[in-house]
Amino acid sequence: MSGHSKWAKIKRQKGANDANKGAIFTKLAREIQVAAREGGPDPAGNSRLRLAIQKARDGNMPAANIQRAIEKAIGGAGEQLEEITYEGYGPGGAAILIQTMTDNRNRTVGDVRAAFSRAGGSLGEAGSVAWQFEPRGVIALSPSGRDPDEIALVAIDAGAEDVKTDDGTVEIFTPFEGLEPVRAALEGQGLSIDHAEATMLPKTTVELDDEQATQVLKLIDRLEDLDDVQRVYTNVEFSEAVMQAVGG
């Protein structure tokens, strides 16, 4: 149940500074609106909405903004958004999966294609890289003096599939639908969660040379900066040197 975790080297969390906080809140609000519109405004009966609200809280989104997003969905005043997933190849053949919410698919595909072209990559057909990823839940926390093995037992009893420790961090992997009950079980034991999200995890990872890995990370940054892009996933494992070089 322990070992070297690659998650931190795959996923890089960009800082939410004042310059981009507004854009981040807009993306969080979109996720809440779509979840509320599809499954109803009550988080108790809408697991997707519960996750969206929790993610917004983790991102320090004000409660008033969260409520306003739900009310827009109920009243039909929000944007008429559709969810579209794009797939492509970055430098070195990196597999990249992009989840978007948009009210104009022509604008979105044009922006995504331009980002790939600028990086020397290419937009692929549907299904070209999606098979390399699987939906999972990921929870990261610091033991804070607790025995990692005891934390692992709590997580596994709640439905976790795997637990790994790396550099003082415990990372827990759950089925996609198992994220919430595992998180609740850990918090019920007084543990503080550093990060939790439903994600698309690569089945296997690849290592590129530093130049190619840097190009891929810059491409991901460009994609994440697009207004319509919600999440970007890759199968590339980044070194600390590359992440620091790109400002991670």
NORGI-V595775 format. One line per field, one symbol per residue. phi: phi as a letter, one per 40 degrees, with the letter a starting at -180 (. if undefined). psi: psi as a letter, one per 30 degrees, with the letter a starting at -180 (. if undefined). burial: 1 if it has 24 or more other ideal C-beta (glycine too) atoms within 12 Angstrom, else 0. A space follows every 50 residues. Layout:
# NORGI-V595775
phi=???
psi=???
burial=???
This chain:
# NORGI-V595775
phi=.bicccdcccbbcccccccbccccccccccccccccccbgccdcbbcccd cccccccccgcddccccccccccccgccccbbcbbbbabcdggdcbbbbb babacccccccccccccccgbacbcdgcbdccbbcabbbbacdfgccdcc cccccccchccabbbafgbcbbbbddcccccccccccccgccccaaacab cccbbbbbcdccccccccccdcccccdcccabbabcccccccccccgc
psi=glajkfeffekkjkkileegeeeeeeeeeeeeeeeeeeglfjfegjeeee eeeeeeefghkkeeeeeeeeeeeefgflkjkkkkklklkakggkkkkkkl klgjfeeeeeeeeeeeeefgakkllkfefffflkklkkkklkehfljeee eeeeeeffgkekklkkhgkkkkkllefgeeeeeeeeefggkkkekklklj kkelllklleeeeeeeeeeeeeeffkefkekkklgkjkleeeeeegg.
burial=00001111111101000000000111111111111110001010001111 11111101101000110111011000011010111111111111111111 11000001101110110010111100001101101111111010000100 11011001111111100011111101011111101100101011111111 110011010001111111111111011111111111111001100101
